[in-house]
Amino acid sequence: MRRAGVLLLGQRARLRWVHLILGGALFMPFWLVGTVVVAPFDDGRSAFGGDLGTQFAAYAVGLPLAAVVSLFPLTRPMSVAAARALCGVAADRFAEGPARGRSDRARTAGWFVLHLGAGALVSGATLAVPPFAVSLLLLPFWAGLRASAAAEFWALDRTWVRWACLPAGLLMLLGLAAVAAATGAFLAGRAQRLLGPSPADRLLAAERRAAELAVRNRLARELHDSVGHALSAVTLQASAARRVLDSGSARDREFVREALAAIEETTRRTVGELDSVLGLLRRGDDEAELAGPGLGALDALVRGAGPRVALTVTGDLERVPEAVSREAYRIVQEGLTNAARYAGGARVTARLALHGEELEITMENPLTGGAPVARPDGGRGLLGMGERARLLGGTVQAGPAEDVWRLAVRLPVAGGPARKGGAR
């Protein structure tokens, strides 16, 4: 009994009943138009004053009109929103956005007509059955009702009929609930077939998901390069300053001052970059262009890396397009990070040269602390540089050359808008 009660009057059944009544309300304008159409064939009387056949004739006229209206683009999003909230079907079973192809529009029209048609019938029964059933339940106890003309017409004033009205009224209410529950379950079963995603919708969703993952990967790479470099540079400078302070040599105070200044500048710059990337994450803007420093910020990057880094620039870097400038900055940043980790404080030389339509980046440091390529623990530095270069159509070569570790990057700079600030 309890299970039957849940099936007939549980929360899911009630929500589906509301969904059907919503369909009946949406069908009302089409039914009213139908009454105007059938009125001339019923001696000019409207369906309100006609018999049941006239009302069903107006119903039959309204269904094709609903099918025509369902072809509008907003029909499917509206239907999906209502079905998702009220039909008890998992949200991921529905398609997103307006219907695109002919098949999608036909399925949407089928759902719209089915929803409105079934909803109109259930809504009409919901309005008509409960008052009549309640009257039957009250008949044995209400003498005035038994004396009415309607009761006399239906022979409800007889004693045995009077008491038979009690189970009849209850059965009518239970029957209405059963019909509404069954109709709601029928609609829910057809929801995925008629409002579910088509192969084109699934392909579009997969492309959208791939774009979202690509943006997240780009953001993760920006965080890795920016924060990773900052931590490496700050750690190196702080360690060097501590060793100098421990030695107690007054002549090295200037070195300590430079190291602390480099730490301050590196952390300040990194906090700004971190705010920019996290701002994109908070907005969730998949189409946003990742703003970041370009080659114009190389001087600050080198100062933050410490006095053991020598930078040489050849050519007018203001000609480098903005996108290439950002990626080139990140490549130099990652190269300095690797040098800080593996060069053991040795001198690092960085050269940027713009030759024609190609930007060359070369970085070298002695092989005193190992090589980045030898890391077996999943480090992403060299992989990230390779990805950045390949996206721009460039190349990356990294490895030992004689007694130094050399990073050589070539990036094409032909086409694209010039960046907004050049390197000093």
C-alpha positions as CSV (number, residue, x, y, z in Angstrom):
1,M,0.0,0.0,0.0
2,R,2.8,2.4,0.9
3,R,4.6,1.8,-2.4
4,A,1.3,2.3,-4.3
5,G,0.8,5.5,-2.4
6,V,4.3,6.7,-3.4
7,L,3.7,5.8,-7.0
8,L,0.4,7.7,-7.1
9,L,1.0,10.6,-4.8
10,G,4.7,10.7,-4.1
11,Q,6.9,13.8,-4.8
12,R,7.9,12.6,-8.3
13,A,4.3,11.8,-9.2
14,R,3.1,15.2,-8.0
15,L,5.8,17.0,-9.9
16,R,4.9,15.1,-13.1
17,W,1.3,16.1,-12.5
18,V,2.3,19.7,-12.3
19,H,4.2,19.2,-15.5
20,L,1.0,17.9,-17.2
21,I,-1.1,20.8,-15.9
22,L,1.6,23.2,-17.2
23,G,1.1,21.5,-20.6
24,G,-2.6,22.0,-20.3
25,A,-2.2,25.7,-19.5
26,L,0.1,26.1,-22.6
27,F,-2.4,24.4,-24.8
28,M,-5.3,26.7,-23.7
29,P,-4.6,29.4,-26.4
30,F,-4.5,26.8,-29.2
31,W,-7.8,25.3,-27.9
32,L,-9.4,28.7,-27.9
33,V,-8.4,29.2,-31.5
34,G,-9.9,25.8,-32.2
35,T,-13.2,26.9,-30.7
36,V,-13.3,29.8,-33.1
37,V,-12.7,27.4,-36.0
38,V,-15.3,24.9,-35.1
39,A,-18.0,27.4,-34.0
40,P,-19.5,27.9,-37.5
41,F,-20.0,24.1,-37.7
42,D,-21.9,24.0,-34.4
43,D,-24.7,26.5,-35.0
44,G,-22.3,29.3,-34.0
45,R,-22.0,28.1,-30.4
46,S,-18.6,28.2,-28.8
47,A,-17.0,25.1,-27.3
48,F,-17.9,26.5,-23.9
49,G,-21.6,26.0,-24.6
50,G,-21.3,23.1,-27.0
51,D,-21.3,19.4,-26.2
52,L,-18.3,17.2,-25.5
53,G,-17.8,16.4,-29.2
54,T,-17.4,20.1,-30.0
55,Q,-14.8,20.5,-27.3
56,F,-12.8,17.6,-28.7
57,A,-13.1,19.0,-32.2
58,A,-11.5,22.2,-30.9
59,Y,-8.8,20.1,-29.2
60,A,-8.1,18.4,-32.6
61,V,-7.7,21.7,-34.3
62,G,-5.4,23.0,-31.6
63,L,-2.8,20.2,-31.8
64,P,-1.6,21.0,-35.4
65,L,-1.3,24.7,-34.3
66,A,0.9,23.6,-31.4
67,A,3.1,21.6,-33.8
68,V,3.6,24.7,-35.9
69,V,4.6,26.9,-32.9
70,S,7.0,24.2,-31.7
71,L,9.3,24.9,-34.7
72,F,10.4,28.2,-33.1
73,P,14.0,28.0,-31.7
74,L,13.1,28.6,-28.1
75,T,10.7,25.7,-27.9
76,R,13.3,23.0,-27.1
77,P,15.2,25.0,-24.3
78,M,11.8,25.8,-22.7
79,S,10.6,22.2,-22.9
80,V,14.0,20.9,-21.6
81,A,13.9,23.3,-18.7
82,A,10.4,22.2,-17.7
83,A,11.1,18.5,-18.2
84,R,14.4,18.7,-16.3
85,A,12.7,20.3,-13.3
86,L,9.5,18.3,-13.2
87,C,9.8,15.0,-15.0
88,G,12.3,13.3,-12.7
89,V,14.8,12.5,-15.5
90,A,18.6,12.9,-15.1
91,A,19.7,16.4,-16.3
92,D,22.4,14.9,-18.6
93,R,19.8,13.1,-20.6
94,F,18.6,16.3,-22.3
95,A,20.0,18.3,-25.2
96,E,21.2,21.8,-24.7
97,G,20.3,24.8,-26.8
98,P,17.7,25.2,-29.6
99,A,17.0,22.4,-32.1
100,R,19.3,22.7,-35.1
101,G,18.7,20.0,-37.7
102,R,15.4,18.8,-39.2
103,S,15.4,15.7,-37.1
104,D,15.9,17.7,-33.9
105,R,13.0,20.0,-34.8
106,A,10.8,17.0,-35.6
107,R,11.5,15.4,-32.3
108,T,10.9,18.7,-30.5
109,A,7.6,19.1,-32.2
110,G,6.6,15.6,-31.3
111,W,7.4,16.2,-27.6
112,F,5.6,19.6,-27.6
113,V,2.4,18.2,-29.1
114,L,2.6,15.1,-26.8
115,H,3.1,17.3,-23.7
116,L,0.4,19.8,-24.5
117,G,-2.1,17.2,-25.8
118,A,-1.7,14.9,-22.7
119,G,-1.5,17.8,-20.4
120,A,-4.8,19.3,-21.8
121,L,-6.6,16.0,-21.2
122,V,-5.2,15.5,-17.7
123,S,-5.8,19.2,-16.8
124,G,-9.4,18.9,-18.0
125,A,-9.9,15.7,-15.9
126,T,-8.3,17.4,-12.9
127,L,-10.8,20.3,-13.1
128,A,-13.8,18.1,-13.7
129,V,-13.4,14.9,-11.7
130,P,-12.6,16.1,-8.2
131,P,-15.7,18.3,-7.8
132,F,-17.9,15.4,-9.0
133,A,-16.2,12.9,-6.8
134,V,-16.4,15.1,-3.8
135,S,-20.2,15.5,-4.5
136,L,-20.6,11.7,-4.6
137,L,-18.7,11.4,-1.2
138,L,-21.0,14.1,0.3
139,L,-24.2,12.7,-1.1
140,P,-25.0,10.2,1.7
141,F,-24.6,12.9,4.3
142,W,-26.2,16.0,2.6
143,A,-29.9,15.9,2.3
144,G,-30.0,19.1,0.3
145,L,-27.7,17.6,-2.3
146,R,-29.9,14.5,-2.6
147,A,-32.9,16.7,-3.2
148,S,-31.3,18.5,-6.1
149,A,-32.5,18.2,-9.7
150,A,-29.1,16.7,-10.7
151,A,-29.4,13.9,-8.1
152,E,-32.9,13.2,-9.1
153,F,-31.9,13.0,-12.8
154,W,-29.1,10.5,-12.1
155,A,-31.3,8.6,-9.6
156,L,-28.9,9.3,-6.8
157,D,-31.7,9.9,-4.3
158,R,-32.2,6.1,-3.9
159,T,-30.8,4.6,-0.7
160,W,-28.6,1.9,-2.2
161,V,-27.3,4.2,-4.8
162,R,-26.6,6.9,-2.2
163,W,-24.2,4.6,-0.2
164,A,-22.7,3.2,-3.4
165,C,-21.5,6.8,-4.1
166,L,-18.9,6.5,-1.4
167,P,-16.7,3.9,-3.0
168,A,-17.5,5.4,-6.5
169,G,-16.1,8.8,-5.4
170,L,-13.0,7.3,-3.9
171,L,-12.4,5.2,-7.0
172,M,-12.8,8.2,-9.2
173,L,-10.1,10.1,-7.2
174,L,-7.8,7.2,-7.2
175,G,-8.4,6.7,-10.9
176,L,-7.5,10.3,-11.6
177,A,-4.3,10.0,-9.6
178,A,-3.4,6.7,-11.4
179,V,-4.1,8.3,-14.9
180,A,-2.0,11.3,-14.0
181,A,0.9,9.1,-12.7
182,A,0.8,6.8,-15.7
183,T,0.7,9.7,-18.1
184,G,3.6,11.5,-16.3
185,A,5.6,8.3,-16.3
186,F,4.9,7.8,-20.1
187,L,6.1,11.4,-20.8
188,A,9.2,10.9,-18.7
189,G,10.0,7.7,-20.6
190,R,9.7,9.6,-23.9
191,A,11.7,12.6,-22.7
192,Q,15.2,11.3,-23.5
193,R,14.1,10.1,-27.0
194,L,12.4,13.3,-28.0
195,L,14.5,15.9,-26.1
196,G,17.7,14.0,-25.8
197,P,20.9,15.0,-27.6
198,S,21.3,14.0,-31.2
199,P,24.7,12.9,-32.6
200,A,25.3,16.5,-33.7
201,D,24.5,17.7,-30.2
202,R,26.9,15.1,-28.7
203,L,29.7,16.2,-31.0
204,L,29.1,19.9,-30.1
205,A,29.2,19.0,-26.4
206,A,32.4,17.1,-26.9
207,E,34.0,20.0,-28.8
208,R,32.8,22.4,-26.0
209,R,34.3,20.1,-23.3
210,A,37.6,19.8,-25.3
211,A,37.8,23.6,-25.5
212,E,37.2,23.9,-21.8
213,L,39.9,21.4,-21.0
214,A,42.3,23.2,-23.4
215,V,41.7,26.5,-21.6
216,R,42.2,24.8,-18.2
217,N,45.4,23.2,-19.4
218,R,46.6,26.6,-20.6
219,L,45.8,28.1,-17.2
220,A,47.5,25.3,-15.4
221,R,50.6,25.8,-17.6
222,E,50.6,29.5,-16.8
223,L,50.4,28.8,-13.1
224,H,53.2,26.2,-13.3
225,D,55.5,28.5,-15.2
226,S,54.9,31.6,-13.2
227,V,54.7,30.2,-9.7
228,G,57.3,27.5,-10.3
229,H,59.9,30.1,-11.6
230,A,59.1,32.4,-8.7
231,L,59.6,29.8,-6.0
232,S,62.8,28.5,-7.6
233,A,64.2,32.1,-8.0
234,V,63.2,33.1,-4.4
235,T,64.6,29.9,-3.0
236,L,68.0,30.4,-4.8
237,Q,68.3,34.0,-3.8
238,A,67.3,33.4,-0.2
239,S,69.8,30.5,0.1
240,A,72.6,32.6,-1.3
241,A,71.8,35.5,1.0
242,R,71.7,33.2,4.0
243,R,75.1,31.8,3.2
244,V,76.6,35.3,2.8
245,L,75.1,36.4,6.1
246,D,76.5,33.3,7.8
247,S,80.0,34.1,6.5
248,G,79.9,37.5,8.3
249,S,81.8,39.3,5.5
250,A,80.9,43.0,5.4
251,R,82.0,43.3,1.7
252,D,79.1,41.0,0.7
253,R,76.4,43.1,2.1
254,E,75.7,44.6,-1.3
255,F,75.1,41.0,-2.7
256,V,72.6,40.4,0.1
257,R,70.9,43.7,-0.7
258,E,70.6,42.7,-4.3
259,A,69.3,39.2,-3.5
260,L,66.6,40.6,-1.2
261,A,65.6,43.1,-3.8
262,A,65.4,40.3,-6.4
263,I,63.2,38.3,-4.0
264,E,60.9,41.3,-3.5
265,E,60.6,42.1,-7.2
266,T,60.0,38.4,-8.1
267,T,57.2,37.9,-5.6
268,R,55.5,41.2,-6.5
269,R,55.5,40.3,-10.2
270,T,54.3,36.7,-9.5
271,V,51.4,37.9,-7.3
272,G,50.2,40.0,-10.2
273,E,50.4,37.2,-12.7
274,L,48.7,34.9,-10.2
275,D,45.8,37.3,-9.8
276,S,45.4,37.5,-13.5
277,V,45.2,33.8,-14.0
278,L,43.0,33.2,-11.0
279,G,40.7,36.0,-12.3
280,L,40.1,34.0,-15.5
281,L,39.4,30.9,-13.5
282,R,36.8,32.7,-11.4
283,R,35.1,34.2,-14.5
284,G,35.1,30.8,-16.3
285,D,35.5,32.7,-19.5
286,D,36.5,30.1,-22.1
287,E,37.0,32.6,-24.8
288,A,39.1,35.0,-22.7
289,E,42.6,35.7,-24.0
290,L,45.2,34.7,-21.4
291,A,46.8,38.0,-20.5
292,G,50.4,37.7,-19.4
293,P,53.8,39.4,-19.5
294,G,55.6,39.6,-22.8
295,L,59.2,40.2,-23.8
296,G,58.9,43.8,-22.5
297,A,59.1,42.3,-19.0
298,L,62.4,40.4,-19.6
299,D,64.5,42.9,-17.7
300,A,62.4,42.4,-14.5
301,L,62.5,38.7,-15.0
302,V,66.3,38.7,-15.3
303,R,66.7,40.9,-12.3
304,G,64.5,38.6,-10.3
305,A,66.6,35.6,-11.3
306,G,69.7,37.2,-9.7
307,P,73.1,38.7,-10.8
308,R,74.3,35.4,-12.3
309,V,72.1,35.7,-15.4
310,A,73.4,37.6,-18.4
311,L,70.9,38.6,-21.1
312,T,71.7,39.7,-24.6
313,V,69.1,41.0,-27.0
314,T,69.6,41.4,-30.8
315,G,67.0,42.9,-33.0
316,D,63.9,45.0,-32.5
317,L,61.7,42.8,-30.3
318,E,58.8,45.3,-30.7
319,R,58.1,43.5,-34.1
320,V,57.3,40.3,-32.3
321,P,53.5,39.6,-32.3
322,E,51.9,39.7,-28.9
323,A,51.0,36.0,-28.8
324,V,54.6,35.0,-29.7
325,S,55.9,37.6,-27.1
326,R,53.9,36.0,-24.3
327,E,55.0,32.4,-25.1
328,A,58.7,33.5,-25.6
329,Y,58.6,35.1,-22.2
330,R,57.3,31.9,-20.6
331,I,59.9,29.9,-22.4
332,V,62.7,32.1,-21.0
333,Q,61.1,32.0,-17.6
334,E,61.0,28.2,-17.6
335,G,64.6,28.1,-18.8
336,L,65.7,30.2,-15.9
337,T,63.7,28.0,-13.5
338,N,65.5,24.9,-14.8
339,A,68.8,26.7,-14.5
340,A,68.1,27.7,-10.9
341,R,67.2,24.0,-10.1
342,Y,70.1,22.3,-11.8
343,A,72.9,24.8,-12.4
344,G,73.9,25.1,-8.8
345,G,74.2,28.9,-8.9
346,A,76.5,28.9,-11.9
347,R,76.3,31.7,-14.5
348,V,73.5,31.5,-17.0
349,T,73.6,33.2,-20.4
350,A,70.4,34.0,-22.3
351,R,70.4,35.3,-25.9
352,L,67.4,36.5,-27.9
353,A,67.9,37.3,-31.5
354,L,65.3,38.4,-34.1
355,H,66.5,37.4,-37.5
356,G,64.0,38.2,-40.3
357,E,60.8,36.4,-39.5
358,E,62.2,34.1,-36.8
359,L,62.9,34.6,-33.1
360,E,65.8,32.6,-31.7
361,I,66.1,31.9,-27.9
362,T,69.3,30.3,-26.6
363,M,70.1,29.6,-23.0
364,E,73.2,27.9,-21.6
365,N,74.4,27.0,-18.2
366,P,77.2,24.7,-17.0
367,L,76.3,21.0,-16.3
368,T,77.2,21.3,-12.6
369,G,73.9,20.1,-11.1
370,G,72.5,17.6,-13.6
371,A,70.2,18.0,-16.5
372,P,66.5,18.7,-16.6
373,V,65.9,16.0,-19.2
374,A,67.1,13.4,-16.8
375,R,64.1,13.9,-14.4
376,P,62.0,10.7,-14.3
377,D,59.3,12.1,-11.9
378,G,57.0,13.7,-14.4
379,G,58.4,17.2,-14.5
380,R,56.5,19.5,-16.9
381,G,59.1,22.2,-17.7
382,L,60.6,20.9,-21.0
383,L,57.2,19.4,-22.0
384,G,55.6,22.8,-21.5
385,M,58.2,24.6,-23.5
386,G,57.8,22.1,-26.3
387,E,54.0,22.5,-26.3
388,R,54.3,26.3,-26.5
389,A,56.7,26.2,-29.3
390,R,54.8,23.7,-31.4
391,L,51.5,25.7,-31.0
392,L,53.3,28.6,-32.7
393,G,54.9,26.4,-35.4
394,G,58.4,26.5,-33.8
395,T,60.9,24.0,-32.5
396,V,62.7,23.3,-29.2
397,Q,66.0,21.5,-28.8
398,A,67.3,20.9,-25.2
399,G,70.2,18.8,-24.1
400,P,73.9,18.7,-23.1
401,A,76.4,20.3,-25.6
402,E,80.0,19.7,-24.6
403,D,80.2,21.0,-20.9
404,V,77.0,23.1,-20.9
405,W,73.3,22.5,-20.9
406,R,71.8,24.3,-23.9
407,L,68.2,25.2,-24.7
408,A,67.6,26.4,-28.3
409,V,64.2,27.6,-29.4
410,R,63.1,28.9,-32.8
411,L,59.7,30.7,-33.1
412,P,58.2,32.1,-36.3
413,V,57.0,35.7,-35.9
414,A,55.5,36.3,-39.4
415,G,51.9,37.6,-39.2
416,G,49.9,38.5,-36.1
417,P,49.5,41.9,-34.4
418,A,52.6,43.5,-33.0
419,R,52.8,43.4,-29.2
420,K,52.1,46.4,-27.1
421,G,55.5,46.8,-25.4
422,G,59.0,45.9,-26.4
423,A,62.0,44.8,-24.3
424,R,64.3,47.4,-23.1
